[in-house]
Amino acid sequence: MDNLTARRSLTTNQQLMVNAEFEKRKRSKLIAYLLWIFLGILGGHRFYSGDNGIAVGMIVVSVISWFLMFIPITVWAIVDVFLIGKRIDKLNEQLETTIIQKVKMINIVTTT
């Protein structure tokens, strides 16, 4: 079930709860792109999106790139700029799904 269909099955109060929690916890594309601009070769945007392993990999490649005229990390950072928006969208969609499920569980617990 997609999030739109799941949201339709919620009451108004439940939807307000989902909206409030989602707004507090969602990731911002603007922040991700700013981190990419200022800390892109160190994986700042990857840490922000929760991809810690990949971020550490970027740091390692950055160190290695010192000996290779920064070519590997530059290529990686340029490719990453095209992936940031989709990654943040996916994270936010997963977050919304989780919040909807929790709100539904709260409703089940309170009605029994």
DAHU-V708671 format. One record per backbone hydrogen bond with DSSP energy under -0.5 kcal/mol. CO is the residue of the C=O (numbers start at 1). NH is the residue of the N-H. Records with the same first field share a line. If there is no record, write none. Layout:
CO->NH ; NH
//
This chain:
2->6
3->7
4->8
5->9
6->9
7->10
11->15
12->16
13->17
14->18
15->19
16->20
17->21
18->22
19->23
20->24
21->25
22->26
28->32
29->33
30->34
31->35
32->36
33->37
34->38
35->39
36->40
39->42 ; 44
40->43
43->47
44->48
45->49
46->51
47->50
50->52
51->55
52->56
53->57
54->58
55->59
56->60
57->61
58->62
59->63
60->64
61->65
62->66
63->66
64->67
65->68 ; 70
66->69
68->71
70->74
71->75
72->76
73->77
74->78
75->79
76->80
77->81
78->82
79->82
80->83 ; 84
83->87
84->88
85->89
86->90
87->91
88->92
89->93
90->94
91->95
92->96
93->97
94->98
95->99
96->100
97->101
98->102
99->103
100->104
101->105
102->106
103->107
104->108
105->109
106->110
107->111
108->112
//
